[in-house]
Amino acid sequence: MDRGTKTVQHARRCGTIALPTNLGGILAAVHTMATFRLFGESGLTAQAITKHLGIVPSDSFEAGTPIRRRPGKFYESSGWFLSSSISV
């Protein structure tokens, strides 16, 4: 099984679209997603956004909380993210 065939099979399993490229006939899987992001300083918290919109975010953080994977660093503002599914 050649590389292009494997890419097409992977794209079908993942629900992505496989488009031909100019790379010697190799197909590339294209993943598209969208994220709506809100950031706020004091007074605008991720919790308040969730309550006001009535939508659970895909991810969020509050100002002053530790930044994941960055020991000793803290978020300066709050963030609220709503992402589409993996493929749009």
C-alpha positions in Angstrom: 0.0 0.0 0.0 1.5 3.3 -1.0 1.6 6.5 1.1 -1.2 8.2 -0.9 -3.6 5.3 -0.3 -2.8 5.3 3.4 -3.5 9.1 3.6 -6.9 8.6 1.8 -7.9 5.8 4.2 -6.9 7.9 7.2 -8.9 10.8 5.9 -12.0 8.7 5.5 -11.6 7.3 9.0 -11.2 10.8 10.5 -14.0 12.4 8.4 -11.6 14.8 6.8 -11.3 15.8 3.2 -8.3 14.5 1.2 -7.2 16.9 -1.6 -4.6 16.2 -4.2 -1.4 18.3 -3.9 1.5 19.0 -6.3 3.8 16.8 -4.2 4.2 14.0 -6.7 0.7 12.7 -6.4 0.7 12.5 -2.6 -2.7 13.4 -1.1 -2.8 15.6 2.0 -5.6 15.4 4.6 -7.0 18.9 5.3 -8.3 19.6 8.8 -10.3 22.8 9.3 -11.7 24.1 12.5 -12.7 27.4 14.0 -12.4 28.9 17.5 -14.2 31.9 18.9 -12.0 33.4 21.6 -12.8 36.0 24.3 -10.2 37.5 26.6 -10.8 39.9 29.5 -9.1 41.5 32.4 -10.5 42.2 35.8 -14.3 42.0 35.8 -14.7 39.9 32.7 -14.3 36.3 33.9 -14.7 33.0 32.0 -17.3 32.0 34.5 -19.3 35.2 33.9 -19.1 34.7 30.1 -20.4 31.1 30.5 -23.2 32.3 32.7 -24.2 35.1 30.4 -24.1 33.1 27.1 -25.4 29.9 28.6 -22.9 27.9 26.6 -20.2 25.6 28.0 -16.8 26.6 26.6 -14.4 24.2 24.9 -11.7 25.6 27.2 -11.3 28.5 29.6 -9.1 29.9 32.2 -9.3 32.7 34.8 -6.8 35.5 35.4 -4.4 34.6 38.2 -4.6 30.9 37.6 -1.4 28.9 36.8 -0.6 28.4 33.2 -0.5 24.7 32.3 2.9 23.4 31.2 4.6 26.7 32.5 5.4 26.3 36.1 5.5 29.6 38.1 3.6 31.5 35.4 0.1 32.8 35.8 -2.6 34.1 33.3 -2.8 37.9 33.3 -6.3 37.8 31.9 -9.3 35.4 31.6 -9.9 33.4 28.4 -13.0 31.7 27.1 -12.9 29.5 23.9 -15.6 27.9 21.9 -14.2 25.5 19.2 -15.9 23.7 16.4 -15.6 20.0 16.0 -12.3 18.8 14.5 -13.6 19.1 10.9 -15.9 21.8 9.7 
